[in-house]
Amino acid sequence: MSETFTDRWGVPVLAADAAAVPLLDQAIEDLVSLAGDPVGGAGAALAADGELALARIFLAYLSLYATTHESGAGASELLKPLAAVADGPAEAAAGLAAGRELHHLEAARAWAGGDWRAATRALERALLANPRDLLALKVAQDLYFFLGDRKELRDVVARVLPAWPDSDPAWGFVQGMYAFGLEENADYRGAEEAARRALARGPKDVWAVHALAHVFEMEGRLASGVSFLTSSAPDWRDSYFAVHNWWHLGLYQLELGRADEALALYDERIRAVRSTEWLDVVDAAALLWRLALYGTDVGARAAELAADIADVVGTPTYVFNDWHAVMVFGLAGDHARVAQVVAANEDLAAPANRRAAERAGRALLTAFSAFAAQEPRVAVDLLTEVRSEAHAVGGSHAQRDVIDLTLIAAAARSGQAGLARALVTERVARKPPAEPSARALLLANGGDEAWLAW
């Protein structure tokens, strides 16, 4: 028989065995800190207490982070026992309704059903009831990231900041989350301050490291970014998120004109383990595409990556992933697979993915397909039209920056001197240190230095 306990953050949790609650707490902290083994920890908690509903829901969340059709089906299976209770007689559901579990169950079921916006609404209700629900806060911010909703990415944390005083052991994690939200809303000074507060509390806070890496990227502080990630690597290199931080280092190196070093990072860090998790595949694809834009021959590596992901590109679930699959297959010259991915996104059922595809995703798939097929004018027309809506596909400003880079390259390849000049000028006005790399990009794609003269 379950009763109410409190987790390490003081939030109620239903459990039959009090000893299982700390196991779940640690698994949640592993997710928030991007360290340890959240899947194993949640599994251990559920094994210790089969009635620990939040552990079952948490395992469903962890499955859903994979953003595949199969992971959604797996999450739905995990949730079936709880869904049967929640949908049954009111007296049977009373236990869930009495705690935070019902909000989380609603969120997980909505996410598994492809309605990510409905999932965030359920999580917001959880946070209204318990502002110190660290699991709800983390999952909500990540879903806002997948949705490309930069305002809520920041404000979901802002709304609960007073619930997390600086005396709290988890205060640093919340500061790191807030830092990323501030950065995505172009408050770079606020973001850097919050990230450094988080890192002063916990140097191994990988999300805070990541937020500060974004600040360096957006401001073009490339040497500082290289120094920071290189010196802090011992604190995060064992994280399951490490590939993404290595990817950020690769961006700095590439923009500094050190393509060989960026390529070495790809070989030695980003694809040292040939992961087929989309979190890692996206980073590999994005770095290869950028390297190719700057004139590096990545054909063999792209062919290898295309072979690695051939069996994981299936039913469309997240157009952001499919966009990067188009990059991989396009670089590998597998235009038939590119066409299959594009066609598969024409008729979508899941609400969140359908809306993202309609607003920007399909245009991005077609534009990058055209660029890979040596049709730069088609790419220019599509990218010029869609880039202001591209946030709808999710990801960060740094990840979507590949759109502007590809547009400059396409303008150069199609001989559109005036457009190329305008795009480079715009980019340099926004980030002055980007001028040398923008000029290099223009020249790598057949443009002429004279085009940039006013």
N, C-alpha and C positions, 0 to 999 in steps of 0.2 A: 504494500500500500504506500503510495507516494505521499510525501509531506513537503512543506516548504522550508528550504534552507536558503542561505545567501551565498553568493559567489564572492570571490576575493575583492570585488569592487562594490559589494554591498547590495547587489541586485537579487531579488528573489529568483529561485530556481526550484522546480519540482523534481524530487528524487526519492527513490526508495532506500538508497544506501548513501549516507553522508560521505563515505569514503570515495565515491565516484566523482563528487563535485570538484575537488581539487584537480583531478585528472582532466576534467573538461576545461577548467580554468586555464591550466597550462597549455592545453591545445589551442584555446582562443588566443592566449598571449603569443603562442608560436605563429599564428596567422598574422596578428597585428605587427609583430616584430620581424616577420618574414624570415624566421629562423626555426631550427628544430624540426619537428615532424608533426604538424597539426593533424594529418590523416591518422597516423599511428596513435596519437594521443586521444583523439576523439573515438577511435575504435576501442582503445583500452577502457575509456570511460563507459562506453556502451556495454562492453563485455562485463564490466564490474557491476553495472546496473542496467538491466534490459528495459527498465521503465523510465530511464532518463531521456525524456522526449527531446530535450534540447541537444543532446549529443547526437541523436538520430538526425535532427534537422541540420545540425552543423556538418555532419558527414554529407548530407545532400548539398549544402552550400559548396563544400569543397569539390564535390563532383561537378557542380555547375560552373565552377571557375574554369573548367576546361573548354567551355564554350563550343561544344560539339553536340550534334543530335544524339549521339550515344550517351553523353554525360547527362543530358536532360532526361533521357529515358531511365538511366540508372538512378537519378535523383528521385524520379517519380516512384520507382519501386521502393526505394528506401522510405519514402513518406507514406506509402500505402497504409501501414498499420495505424498511423496517426490520423490520416485523412478519414479512415473508416470511423474513428472515434469522433472526430470533429463534425463529420456529416451525419452522425447518428443521433440518437435521442439526446435531448438537452441535458438530462441528468448524467449521461455518459461523458458528455463534452465539458461538464462543469469543471473538472480538474484542469483541463487545458486553459479554459477561459479564465480561471482564477489567477493564472500567472502570466508571464510574458510569452509563454510558449505558443499561444494561439496567434499572436502577431507574427512570430517567426515562421510558424507553419503557413500562414497566409502568404508571407513573403516568398518562402521557398517554393510553394506550389505555383505562385504566379511566375516566378523566374523559370521554373521547369516548363511551364506552359508557354513561355516565350513572351510574356507581358512584363517586361522589365520595369516599366513605369509603375505598374500596379504593385510590383514588389517593393519599390522605393516608398510608395505610400504606406504600405503595411509597416515597413521599418521605421518610417517617421512616426507612426502611431506608437510603436514600441518605445521610441525615444521620448515621446511626450509623457508616456507612463513612467519611464525609467531613463532619465538623461545620462545615467552612468552605465547604460547597457553597451559595453564596449564592442560586443559582437555586432549589434545592430548598427553602431556607428561605422565600423570598418566595412561591413558588407554594403551599407548604403552608399558610402563614398565610392567604393569600387564600382557599384552599379551606375552611379552618376558618371563615372569615368567612361564606362562602356557606352553610355548613352550620349556622351559628348556634351553633357550639361555642366559647363564650367561654373556657372553661378551657384548651383546647388552643391557642386563639388566642394566649394568653399563654405557655403552657408550651413550645410548640414553639420559641420563642425562648429561654426560660429555660434549656432543656437544652443550648444551645450557647454561652451567654454566655462561658464561660472560653476558648473557642476564638478569641474576638475581643478581644484586648487593646486598650487605648485608644491604643496607638501605631499601630494598623492604620488605613490610610486609609479602610476601610469600616466602622470602628467606629461612626461616627455613624449610618449606615444601620440597623445592628442595634439601636442604642439607640432610634431612631425606631420601629422595629417593636415593640420591647418596650414602649415607651410606650403604643402603641395597645392592646396586650394587657392592660397594667395598667389602663388606663382602662375597658375593657369589663368588668373585674372589680372595678370601683368603688374601686380604689386610686388616688385622684385625686392625692394628694401624690406618690406614687412615679411616676405617669404624667407629671406636670408636670416633675418633676426630670429624668426620662429624656429627655423631649421637648426640654427646654431644653439638656441636654447635647448632644443631636444637633444642635440649631440653632446652638449655639456652635461646633460643628465645621464645619457646613455650612448657612448661612442659607437655601439653596435646597432643602433637604431637604423636599420637599412632604409626604411621609408624616408627618414629625415635626410640620410645621405642622398637618396634619389631626388628629393625635393631641391636640395642645394645644387646638385648636378644640373638640374633643369634651369636654375637661375643662371649659372655660368653659361649654359648653352644659349639662353634667350638674350643675354646681354653681350654675347661674344667675348666673354672673358676666358679665352681658350687656354692660355698658359696656366691661369689659376685653376681651371677645371682639371687639366692634366695633373697638376701638382696635388690637388685635393684628392682625386680618385686614386692616384698612385699611392699616396701616403696613407690613405684610409683603407686600402684594399685588405690588409690583414683583418680588419674589423668586419668585413662583409663578404669576403671571397667564398666562405663556406655556406652562404645563404642560398636558398633555392631561387632567389631573385638576382643572383650575382651576374648572370648573363646580361641582364638589362643594364646594369651599371657598367659592365665592360662595353656594351654597345654605346653608351654615352661617351666613354673614353674614345671609342672609335670615331665618333662624330667630331670630337675635338681634333683628333689627329688628321682626319680627312680635310677639315676646314683649314688646318695649318699647312696643308700641302704635303702631308706625310702619308701618302697613300700606301706606301710599303708597310708602315707601322700599323695602319688600320687593317690591312690585309693580314698581317701577322696576328693581330688580335682576333680576327675572324677564325683563323686556323687554330690558334693556341688556346683561346678562351671561349669564344662564342659557339664554335662547332667542335670543340675538343671532345665533347660527348654529343653524339648525333641524335639529340632529343627530337621527338615528334610532338612534344607539347607545344601548343600554339603560342604560348608566351615566349618560347625560345625561337620557334620558327619565324615569327614576325620580326624579331630582331635580326636574325640571319638574313632574311629576305631584304629587309630595309637597308642593311649595310651593303649588301651586294649590289642592290639597285643604285645606290649612291656612288659606289665605287665605279660602276659601269658608266654613270653619267659623267664622271671625271676622267674617263678614258682608260680605266683599268680593265684588262681582259679577265672576266670572271666566268667565262663559259663553262669550264670544267667543274668549278665549284657549284655553279647553278645547276648543272646536270645532276650532280651528286645530291644536292638538296631536293631537286625535283623528284628523284627516285625515292628519297627518304619520306617524302610527304605524299607520294602517289596514293597510298591506301588510307590516308586520313582526310583527304579532301572529298567530302561526301555531301550529304544533305545540308544545304545552306542553313546556318544557324546565326552567324555573326558576319556581316558583310565586310567588316574590317579584316577578318581572317582571309576571306576570299579575295579581297583586294591584294593582299600580300601573296596569296597563291598565284594570282595573275602575274605578279612581278617575277616570281620564281620560274614559272613555266615560260614566261616571255623571254627571260634572260637565257633559258636553256634552249630556246628555239622550238619549243613544243607548242606550236600555235593551235593544234587540235585540242590539247588539254585546256588552253586558255579559252577557246571557244566553248568548251563544255562548262567551265566555271561561269562564264558570262551567261550562257543559256540557262543554267540551273537557277540563276537569280532573277529570272523573269517572272516566275510565278511562286510567290512566297506566302506562307500561311502565318508564321509566328508574328504577332503584332509589332513587337519592337524592331525586329529585323526588316520587316516589310516597310515600315515607315522610314528607317534609315536608308534602305535601298532606293525608295522612291525619291527621297529628298536629295541624295547625293551618291549613294553607293553604286547604282548601275552606271551612272555617268563616269565615275572613277574607274570602274572595271573596264568600260569601253575605251576610255581615254588611254589608260595604261596599256591596254591591248593594242590600240592603234600605234602608240609610240614604239612598242616592241616589234610591231610589224612594219616599221619604217614608214609610217604615215603621220609625220609630225604635224601637218596642217590640221588633220582631224583631231589630234591630241590638243593642239592649241585651242581650237574652237570649243571643245568640251571642257577643258580645264579652266579657260577664261570664264565660262559660264558658271561652273560649279564651285569654284574654290571658296566663295563666300559662304556656301552652305555645307562645306565639307566636314565641319565639326559634328554633323549629324551622324557620321559613321563611327564616332567614338575616337578614343586615343587622345594623345596630348598635342599641344602645339608643336613640340619637337618632332613627334612622329608624323604629323600632317605636313610638316615643312617640306617633305619630299614632293608634295604637289607643286609648290613654287619652284623648287629646283628643276623638276621635270618640265614645267612650263617654260622656264628660261631656256633649257636645252632644246625643247621643241621649237621655240621661236628661232633659235640660232640655226637649227637644222633645216628649217623651212625658209630661211633667208629673210625673216621679218625683222629687219634692222631696227625700225622704230619701236616695235613692241619689245624687242630684247633690251634696248636702251632704257625704256620706261620701267621694265621689270627689275633690271639691275639697279637703277636709280632708286626705285621704291625700296628695294631690299637694303641698300646701303643706308638710306635715310632712317630705316627702322633699326638697323644694327650696323653702325659704321665699321666695326672691325671685320665685317663680312666682305668688304670690297675686294681684297685680293682673291678670295675663293670664288666670288661671283664672276670676276674677270676670267679666272682659270676655267670656270664652267662654260662660259661663253666660247672661249677659244677651243676647248675640248670637243665642242659640238659644231665646229665649222664656222663660228662667228668671227668677226673681225674687230680688233681693238678700236678701229676707227669708228665703229658703230656707236661707241660710248661717248663720242665727242658731241657737245652741244653747240 
